[in-house]
Structure formats: structure tokens, C-alpha cells
Amino acid sequence: MAQVTLRLDERLWTDVKRAAEARGLSANRYVADVLAAVADPATAGSDRERIRERLARAGLLEVPPPEGTPPDEQAVAAARRRAGRGTPLSELVAEGRR
């Protein structure tokens, strides 16, 4: 079995340990499982994980920023421009009742 040394910033390592603990795994086992899933989506533990991996490989998985990260100003400006466009929810509900 190979051994690998990684250099991670403290915040990432804290997140890895937290994610491992939430799944009842050691940090080592969690990292090994994540790397296995990256190398072969069929090894991911659940259907959800396999789908996420496939989406990520296709560049279609949107990963939210870490909690507490301020939103990108350009993204907020774009969202404001899009806000209020489209069919109002009240019209969709009324149409569905007909």
C-alpha cells in the first residue's frame, strides 16, 4: 500500500476532518474514499455520490462556496438584473387551478 504526504491549509484539513467525522470515518479513510471516487465513480459509496462525481467530471457540478464567504459582486449584480423577470408565481398557481 502506498503512502502519500499532502500539504493542506488548516481550514481545508479542518473541513476534511469534520466531513470524515460526520460519516463516522477516520480522516485517512475519508480522503482515501474521496480519491477512489475521483479515480473511479463506481467506487463512490452511494447513488448520490456517484451522480455528483459524474456531474463533477462533466463540469456540471456547482459547488457552493464555504459558509460565510461573501458572494461575488458580479454574480449579485447579475442576479439583481434577472430578478423579477419571468412569470410571477401567483400566475403559475392560478393557471394550475384552472
Buried (B, 14 or more C-beta within 10 A) or exposed (E): EEEEEEEEEEEEEEEBBEBBEEEEBEBEEBBBBBEBBEEEBEBBEEEEBBEBBEEBEEEEEEEEEEEEEEEEEEEEEEEEEEEEEEEEEEEEEEEEEE
